[in-house]
Every structure is written in C-alpha cells, then in structure tokens.
Amino acid sequence: MPTADGGAILRGSGINSFVFFPGDAGPGDTRTGRTFLFTGRFVATTDPSGTLTTFTSTGKRQDVCAMLM
C-alpha cells in the first residue's frame, strides 16, 4: 500500500523470509546483514527510496544464518 510520502506499507502473513542489510535488523551487530524466516504476521514500512524504516512481526522468527551453521 503506497503512503502519501511515496513510501509503502507492506503487510503479510504465513511463512516469509527477509534479508536485512547491516543496521536494519535493530540492536545487536550492525555491521553484518541478517536473514530471518518469519512465521506469522508482519508489517514493514519503507521510505520513498525503498529503505526499510520499520518492521514488526508476531509469531516465530528464526535466524537463517544460525540455522545453517
């Protein structure tokens, strides 16, 4: 769904995978990217350039990189 400023709100549910660039996944290691597998609902907001500005989820979150090690 587009926002008035040219960004977007993304909503979904089910099983989804997201790649977060360094610093996008919140507190913790801000120097590396992370990939998470989400089961449940999510809401993400982007700015006009497509940069992720907020992300919330309910349900299960798994760190794919940790699963592969």
Secondary structure, 3 states (H helix, E strand, C coil): CECCCCCEEEEEEEEEEEEECCCCCCCCCCCCCEEEEEEEEEEEEECCCCCEEEEEEEEEEEEHHHHHC
